[in-house]
């Protein structure tokens, strides 16, 4: 439980630091950061989708080959 409490405290401190830094930025700069974070999330999701599609295609090919035999 102590480890979880320590992580929670660290996360809370990090969140407070982020809030403080965002308070020093203009709304446009905050929006640019938000947009960047969202674009990284979309890129990550697209990579995940691509990899899932590749795994699906490989599994489908294996099933097709198994049915031919």
C-alpha positions as CSV (number, residue, x, y, z in Angstrom):
1,X,0.0,0.0,0.0
2,X,2.9,2.3,0.7
3,X,4.1,2.0,-2.9
4,X,0.7,3.0,-4.2
5,X,0.5,6.0,-1.9
6,X,4.0,7.1,-3.0
7,X,2.9,6.8,-6.7
8,X,-0.3,8.8,-6.0
9,X,1.7,11.5,-4.2
10,X,4.2,11.7,-7.1
11,X,1.3,11.9,-9.7
12,X,-0.4,14.6,-7.6
13,X,2.8,16.6,-7.5
14,X,3.3,16.2,-11.2
15,X,-0.3,17.3,-11.9
16,X,0.2,20.4,-9.7
17,X,3.4,21.3,-11.6
18,X,1.6,20.9,-14.9
19,X,-1.3,23.1,-13.7
20,X,1.2,25.7,-12.6
21,X,3.1,25.7,-15.9
22,X,-0.1,25.8,-17.9
23,X,-1.2,28.8,-15.9
24,X,1.8,30.6,-17.1
25,X,1.0,30.0,-20.8
26,X,-1.3,31.8,-23.1
27,X,-4.5,30.0,-24.1
28,X,-3.1,29.5,-27.6
29,X,0.0,27.8,-26.2
30,X,-2.1,25.5,-24.0
31,X,-4.2,24.6,-27.0
32,X,-1.1,23.8,-29.0
33,X,0.1,21.5,-26.2
34,X,-3.3,19.9,-26.1
35,X,-3.3,19.4,-29.9
36,X,0.1,17.9,-29.8
37,X,-0.9,15.4,-27.1
38,X,-4.0,14.4,-29.0
39,X,-2.0,14.0,-32.3
40,X,0.5,11.7,-30.5
41,X,-2.5,9.7,-29.1
42,X,-4.0,9.3,-32.6
43,X,-0.6,8.3,-34.0
44,X,-0.3,5.6,-31.3
45,X,-3.8,4.4,-32.0
46,X,-3.1,4.2,-35.7
47,X,0.0,2.2,-35.1
48,X,-2.0,-0.2,-32.9
49,X,-4.7,-0.5,-35.5
50,X,-2.1,-1.3,-38.2
51,X,-0.4,-3.9,-36.1
52,X,-3.8,-5.5,-35.2
53,X,-4.7,-5.6,-38.9
54,X,-1.3,-7.3,-39.7
55,X,-1.9,-9.9,-37.0
56,X,-5.4,-10.5,-38.4
57,X,-4.1,-10.9,-41.9
58,X,-1.4,-13.4,-40.8
59,X,-3.9,-15.4,-38.8
60,X,-6.3,-15.4,-41.8
61,X,-3.5,-16.6,-44.1
62,X,-2.6,-19.4,-41.7
63,X,-6.2,-20.6,-41.5
64,X,-6.5,-20.4,-45.3
65,X,-3.4,-22.6,-45.7
66,X,-4.7,-25.0,-43.0
67,X,-8.0,-25.5,-44.9
68,X,-6.2,-26.2,-48.2
69,X,-4.4,-29.2,-46.7
